[in-house]
Amino acid sequence: LVGEVWPAAAPANDPVLFGHAEISPEGAFEVRSYQTFTLIYTVGRFGLDDNGSIRIVFRFFGDWGGFQMDDPSAPNYVTAITSLGTHPKLDFQRIGHSRPWMKALTVGISGGYLSEGDSITITFGDTSGGSPGFKMQTFVESGFEFKVLVDACAVGHHVPIVDKPAISIAPGPPVAWRTAIPTLRRPKERFHLGVKAEDIWGNPSDQIDVKTRLESSLTVKNLPQTAEFLPGQKSLVFEDLSVD
């Protein structure tokens, strides 16, 4: 993992002071599907000053594109509202924060402030205006994180809070079978055979429940005639194989 670099002093360690965040729904979501997520940030004891903001940052890699606030009918439309009924200013930048959290959505408060217990609700992939939702990336990731930072005192310095709202991005159904095998082996030298099924984006798929038949033009010692893929299984490996 790319290392994170934050100031040595991390005053946001106490969620009572800097607030907390949670995302819904949680769980695993298929690659390249359209989804809608709601992130609720609840203000801590320090409040959120006039011209203060929170920032939700994402790792720079990922082909999910970016958020937009101009077309309610287009993908990746994002909205925000406070518990007071006001609409914060939204600004998305692809290089808006420090590495590796470069993609940044800044949610700014102006013309007032928020007190402890107030909240900001951000909807990623808001479908109320006809948008299909937030388009997921093409590759699997066990922890796609919506990292939240807070500039409570409006000094232009965002610090990360303790909570780490995250989802999982899962593979789609299989469309192709792949094998992995050594290209060169001596007679009777041992080798192994790997078999996997990939989704349309090349991710190993675990959405399989099938019995396979294995056939070879040469006699392969220890190669079974059949093998079974079970749901949740991404690959099969056959060890200790050899040919005379």
ABEGO torsion letter per residue (X at the ends): XBBBBBBABBAAABAAAAEBBBBOBBEBBBBGBBBBBBBBBBBBAAEBBBGBBBBBBBBABEAAEBBBAABAABBGBBBBBBAAGBBBBBBBBABABBOABABBBBBBBBGEBBBBGBBBBBBBGBAAAGBAEBBBBABBBABBBBBBBBBAAGAGBBBBBABBBBBBBBBBBBABBBBBBBABBBBGBBBBBBBBBBBAAGBBBABBBBBBBBBBABBBBGBBABBBBBBGBABBBBBGBBBX
